[in-house]
C-alpha cells in the first residue's frame, strides 16, 4: 500500500510469531528460535496436552496452543496474580486473531 507521504506500508497478517515480538514483556520471554527448540525437543504435536507453569507474557503459551491444535489443549498457570490477569486480558483481546475456541484451540492462520 502506498503512503500519502511518498513511501509505502507493509500489512502483516497477525500470527503468534509476530504477536511474540510486539506483546508487552512483563517477564523475560522466549523468542521464536528458542520456542521452536522447546516444541521440537518435547515433541509437542497436534493432540498433545501441555501443562505450562509460569504463563508470563503468554508468548510460549500461544505457540504451544498452535502446536497442539486442533485437538490438543494447553493449561497454563502463573502464581503472580497481576501477571496472570494481564496475560488473561491479552488473550481475550488478541487470542481470537489466531485461534477460536470450541473446547480446544483451532489455529486459523
C-alpha positions in Angstrom: 0.0 0.0 0.0 1.4 3.4 -0.9 1.5 6.1 1.7 0.4 9.7 1.1 3.8 10.6 2.3 5.6 9.1 -0.6 6.5 5.7 0.9 4.7 2.5 1.2 3.4 0.3 4.0 3.6 -3.4 4.6 0.5 -5.0 6.1 1.4 -8.2 8.0 -1.1 -10.9 8.9 -1.4 -11.4 12.6 0.5 -14.6 13.7 1.6 -16.0 17.0 5.2 -15.2 15.9 4.5 -11.6 15.2 2.5 -11.3 18.5 5.5 -12.6 20.4 7.6 -9.7 19.0 5.1 -7.0 20.0 3.4 -8.2 23.2 4.2 -6.4 26.4 7.2 -8.1 28.1 6.0 -8.4 31.7 8.6 -11.1 32.2 11.6 -12.4 30.3 10.3 -14.2 27.2 11.4 -16.9 24.8 11.7 -15.9 21.2 10.9 -18.0 18.1 14.3 -19.9 17.8 14.1 -21.0 21.5 10.4 -21.8 21.3 10.9 -23.9 18.2 13.6 -25.9 20.0 11.4 -26.4 23.1 8.4 -27.6 21.0 10.6 -29.9 18.9 12.5 -31.3 21.9 9.4 -32.0 23.9 7.7 -33.4 20.7 4.6 -31.2 21.2 2.3 -32.1 18.3 -1.4 -32.0 17.5 -3.4 -33.7 20.1 -0.9 -33.2 23.0 -1.9 -32.0 26.4 0.5 -29.3 27.6 0.7 -28.1 31.2 2.7 -24.8 31.4 3.9 -23.5 34.7 4.5 -19.8 34.5 2.4 -18.1 31.9 4.5 -14.9 32.0 3.7 -12.8 28.9 2.0 -15.7 27.1 4.5 -15.9 24.2 5.2 -19.6 24.7 1.6 -20.3 25.5 0.3 -19.1 22.1 2.9 -21.2 20.2 2.1 -24.3 22.4 -1.5 -23.8 21.5 -0.8 -23.7 17.8 1.4 -26.8 18.1 -1.3 -28.9 19.8 -4.2 -27.6 17.6 -6.8 -28.7 16.6 -7.3 -31.5 19.1 -4.9 -30.7 21.9 -5.1 -28.4 24.9 -2.8 -26.1 26.8 -3.3 -25.4 30.5 -1.1 -22.5 31.8 -0.7 -21.3 35.4 1.0 -18.3 37.0 1.5 -17.7 40.7 1.8 -13.9 40.2 -1.8 -12.7 40.1 -1.2 -9.4 38.4 0.8 -11.0 35.6 -1.8 -13.7 35.2 -4.6 -11.1 34.9 -2.6 -9.2 32.3 -2.0 -12.3 30.3 -5.7 -13.2 30.5 -6.6 -9.7 29.2 -4.0 -10.1 26.3 -5.5 -13.5 25.4 -9.1 -12.1 25.5 -8.0 -9.2 23.3 -5.7 -11.0 20.8 -6.4 -14.7 21.1 -9.2 -14.9 18.5 -6.9 -13.3 15.9 -5.0 -16.6 16.0 -7.4 -19.1 17.5 -11.1 -19.8 18.0 -12.5 -21.8 20.9 -14.7 -24.8 20.6 -13.4 -26.7 23.5 -9.9 -26.8 22.1 -7.8 -24.3 20.2 -8.1 -24.2 16.5 -5.5 -22.3 14.5 -6.9 -20.0 11.9 -3.8 -18.7 10.2 
